[in-house]
Amino acid sequence: MDVEGKVAAIHGVAGIVAGYVSFILSSGTITSIGSNEFLAIIVAIIILYAAGQISEKIFGREEVGGAKGWLWSGIVPFFFVWILVWVLFFNM
């Protein structure tokens, strides 16, 4: 698997984690926080940033392809997986 595929896989796994965390935060499972969609989105952005930093540390900034490579190999897969998992959990 090439670097782009590995970066997409890392961001896909991070998207699954972010989707589940977003579900927990937005559904009111944690009673002290309540139903907070804004916090769910902020936490997902933090997880996205962490996944990007992990990818750059593992493969190097040049191999990832900079901002353009990170956009198409990282952010786009993360976004679609995150939304998919969040909606699936929300509808269960």
SEPAFI-207830 format. One record per residue: residue in one letter; x, z, y of N, C-alpha, C, O, CB in turn. Coordinates in steps of 0.02 Angstrom, whole numbers, padded with zeros to 5 digits, always signed. Atoms other than C-alpha are relative to their C-alpha. Glycine has a CB too. Layout:
BEGIN
aXZYXZYXZYXZYXZY ...
***
This chain:
BEGIN
m+00042+00000-00058+00000+00000+00000+00045+00000+00062+00095+00036+00065-00048+00061+00000 d-00040+00004-00061+00067-00044+00171-00016+00059+00046-00060+00100+00031-00013-00066+00037 v+00007-00056-00046+00080+00076+00318-00070+00002+00031-00098+00056+00038+00053-00004+00055 e+00066+00002-00030-00084+00019+00397-00053+00029-00047-00098+00065-00026-00019-00071+00019 g+00047-00026+00049-00178+00058+00236+00007+00075-00009-00043+00111-00016+00010-00034-00066 k-00011-00072+00007-00098+00229+00222-00025+00038+00061-00053+00092+00055+00074+00014-00010 v+00026-00032-00061-00139+00270+00403-00076+00001-00002-00107+00051+00018+00025-00038+00064 a+00073+00002+00005-00319+00215+00373-00025+00051-00051-00077+00082-00041-00024-00071-00020 a+00020-00049+00050-00327+00324+00217+00004+00072+00027-00040+00112+00015+00044-00006-00063 i-00007-00066-00031-00263+00477+00312-00057+00013+00048-00086+00067+00048+00068+00007+00036 h+00054-00008-00048-00390+00448+00448-00069+00001-00034-00115+00032-00008+00002-00056+00052 g+00062-00003+00038-00527+00419+00320-00013+00069-00027-00069+00095-00023+00001-00050-00057 v+00006-00069+00024-00495+00588+00241-00015+00047+00058-00057+00092+00052+00064+00022-00037 a+00013-00041-00059-00489+00666+00414-00071-00010+00025-00103+00037+00049+00050-00016+00056 g+00069+00014-00019-00655+00581+00452-00051+00036-00044-00103+00058-00020-00013-00075-00003 i+00044-00038+00045-00734+00661+00298-00001+00073+00021-00054+00104+00024+00024-00007-00073 v-00004-00070-00022-00673+00832+00354-00036+00010+00066-00074+00058+00074+00074+00023+00006 a+00032-00005-00066-00730+00802+00533-00076-00008-00006-00113+00026+00030+00028-00052+00048 g+00072+00008+00009-00901+00743+00474-00032+00062-00027-00087+00081-00006-00014-00058-00047 y+00028-00062+00027-00929+00900+00372+00002+00056+00051-00046+00094+00057+00039+00020-00063 v-00005-00051-00052-00867+01013+00511-00052-00013+00055-00082+00034+00081+00071+00002+00030 s+00050+00017-00051-00978+00920+00635-00070+00018-00024-00112+00041+00015+00003-00074+00017 f+00064-00019+00027-01126+00947+00520-00011+00075+00005-00064+00099+00025-00007-00023-00073 i+00006-00073-00002-01092+01133+00508-00012+00024+00072-00053+00067+00084+00064+00033-00028 l+00007-00021-00069-01075+01149+00697-00066-00022+00032-00093+00012+00074+00057-00025+00041 s+00061+00026-00032-01227+01043+00740-00064+00022-00034-00118+00016-00005+00003-00075+00001 s+00061-00019+00036-01347+01110+00609-00019+00073+00011-00073+00094-00010+00008-00013-00073 g+00015-00070-00011-01339+01291+00663+00017+00045-00058-00009+00101-00063-00072+00008+00017 t-00020-00040+00058-01260+01353+00502+00036+00064+00023+00026+00117-00006+00045-00040-00046 i-00034-00058-00028-01149+01469+00603-00046+00027+00055-00053-00003+00109+00072-00019+00029 t+00052-00026-00045-01277+01578+00689+00026+00021+00068-00010+00017+00118-00035+00058-00032 s-00027-00021-00065-01162+01642+00826+00011-00059+00047+00010-00051+00108+00065+00039-00009 i-00010+00060-00041-01129+01464+00886-00066-00035+00012-00078-00062+00067+00050-00048-00034 g+00064+00035-00006-01302+01393+00855+00009-00074-00013+00058-00096-00044-00030+00011+00069 s-00003+00072+00007-01337+01208+00857+00035-00030+00060+00006-00033+00115-00072-00030-00009 n-00041+00022-00056-01200+01135+00964+00033-00067-00016+00086-00069-00046+00054+00053+00017 e-00027+00067+00014-01172+00946+00954+00062-00015+00041+00107-00050+00018-00054-00052+00013 f-00058+00012-00043-01050+00945+01099+00063+00029-00032+00115-00003-00032-00011+00030+00069 l-00058-00031+00033-00934+01066+01008+00019-00039-00062+00079-00044-00078-00017+00073-00018 a-00013+00040+00059-00950+00959+00851+00041-00062+00018+00087-00080-00019-00065-00020-00034 i-00037+00059-00022-00888+00806+00946+00070+00019+00023+00118-00017+00008-00038-00036+00056 i-00066-00022-00023-00745+00902+01027+00045+00016-00059+00104-00002-00059-00006+00062+00046 v-00040-00017+00060-00687+00969+00858+00020-00064-00037+00076-00069-00062-00040+00047-00048 a-00016+00063+00032-00695+00792+00786+00057-00036+00038+00100-00066+00006-00062-00046-00004 i-00054+00031-00039-00585+00728+00928+00067+00036-00013+00119+00004-00017-00016+00001+00076 i-00061-00038+00015-00460+00868+00894+00026-00018-00069+00086-00025-00078-00015+00076+00005 i-00020+00020+00067-00458+00822+00709+00029-00070+00001+00078-00084-00033-00059+00004-00049 l-00026+00068-00007-00432+00639+00756+00071+00001+00029+00115-00034+00003-00046-00042+00045 y-00067-00005-00031-00284+00684+00867+00050+00028-00050+00107+00004-00054-00003+00045+00062 a-00045-00029+00050-00209+00792+00728+00017-00051-00054+00075-00054-00076-00032+00062-00031 a-00014+00052+00050-00227+00649+00603+00048-00052+00027+00091-00076-00010-00066-00033-00023 g-00047+00047-00031-00139+00533+00724+00070+00027+00004+00119-00009-00009-00024-00019+00069 q-00066-00030-00003+00004+00654+00748+00031+00006-00069+00091-00005-00077-00005+00070+00032 i-00026-00003+00069+00021+00678+00560+00023-00069-00022+00076-00075-00053-00055+00026-00049 s-00019+00068+00018+00025+00489+00536+00066-00020+00033+00109-00051+00002-00055-00050+00019 e-00061+00017-00035+00160+00470+00668+00060+00038-00028+00115+00011-00031-00007+00014+00074 k-00055-00039+00029+00265+00609+00591+00020-00026-00068+00079-00027-00085-00020+00074-00006 i-00016+00025+00067+00252+00536+00416+00033-00068+00003+00084-00079-00030-00064-00003-00043 f-00022+00070+00002+00279+00352+00455+00042-00021+00060+00076-00072+00056-00059-00044-00004 g-00038+00019-00060+00359+00351+00627-00044-00039+00048-00089-00077+00028+00061-00042-00018 r+00042+00031-00052+00285+00290+00791+00004-00076-00003-00046-00110+00007+00022+00024+00069 e-00008+00073+00002+00356+00114+00772-00036-00031-00059-00064-00085-00053+00075-00018-00003 e+00034+00026+00059+00286+00091+00597-00076+00000+00007-00110-00045-00017+00020+00040-00062 v+00072-00004-00010+00112+00145+00649-00023-00056+00046-00078-00081+00039-00020+00069+00030 g+00016+00056-00043+00115+00013+00785-00022+00020+00070-00052-00020+00106-00053-00041-00031 g+00019-00022-00067+00088+00115+00941-00074+00009+00008-00110+00021-00041+00026-00049+00051 a+00070-00012-00015-00080+00131+01025-00045-00053-00032-00099-00037-00056-00011+00001+00075 k+00040+00054+00029-00143-00039+00964-00007+00009-00076-00062+00001-00103+00030-00069+00017 g+00003-00011+00072-00099-00004+00783-00040+00061-00018-00077+00062-00068+00070+00007-00028 w+00037-00061+00013-00170+00171+00793-00075-00011+00012-00116+00019-00023+00025+00057+00043 l+00071+00014-00013-00333+00104+00866-00033-00032-00060-00085-00009-00083-00006-00045+00062 w+00033+00037+00054-00369-00019+00725+00011+00031-00068-00031+00023-00112+00025-00071+00000 s-00013-00029+00065-00290+00075+00581-00019+00073-00004-00022+00101-00059+00073-00007-00018 g+00015-00071+00001-00338+00251+00632-00067+00018+00030-00109+00048-00004+00053+00036+00036 i+00060-00023-00035-00475+00273+00759-00063-00033-00028-00113+00000-00037+00007-00015+00074 v+00060+00035+00025-00596+00141+00694-00021+00026-00069-00080+00041-00078+00013-00076-00003 p+00022-00028+00064-00593+00200+00512-00024+00073+00006-00073+00093-00026+00056-00003-00051 f+00021-00069-00011-00603+00381+00570-00070+00004+00027-00112+00042+00002+00049+00036+00047 f+00065-00002-00032-00753+00347+00680-00056-00017-00049-00106+00019-00052-00002-00048+00059 f+00054+00021+00045-00854+00255+00547-00010+00051-00057-00066+00065-00076+00016-00068-00029 v+00007-00049+00054-00816+00381+00409-00030+00065+00027-00072+00096-00005+00069+00014-00033 w+00026-00061-00030-00850+00528+00526-00075-00004+00011-00112+00041-00008+00035+00013+00067 i+00071+00009-00013-01020+00461+00580-00039-00005-00065-00093+00024-00072-00012-00063+00043 l+00034+00008+00065-01066+00412+00401-00009+00067-00034-00064+00083-00057+00040-00048-00045 v+00003-00065+00035-01025+00584+00329-00045+00047+00039-00084+00084+00008+00070+00030-00007 w+00042-00044-00040-01108+00676+00474-00074-00016-00011-00114+00030-00019+00018-00007+00074 v+00070+00020+00009-01270+00577+00454-00022+00015-00072-00079+00038-00082-00009-00075+00015 l+00020-00015+00069-01269+00595+00264-00013+00074-00010-00064+00092-00039+00056-00024-00048 f+00011-00072+00006-01249+00783+00272-00061+00022+00041-00099+00066+00019+00061+00039+00023 f+00056-00020-00043-01375+00796+00414-00067-00016-00032-00116+00019-00021+00006-00034+00067 n+00062+00022+00030-01507+00704+00312-00013+00030-00069-00063+00014-00101-00001-00074-00006 m+00010-00032+00066-01486+00809+00154-00046+00059+00005-00060+00092-00045+00066+00022-00030 
***
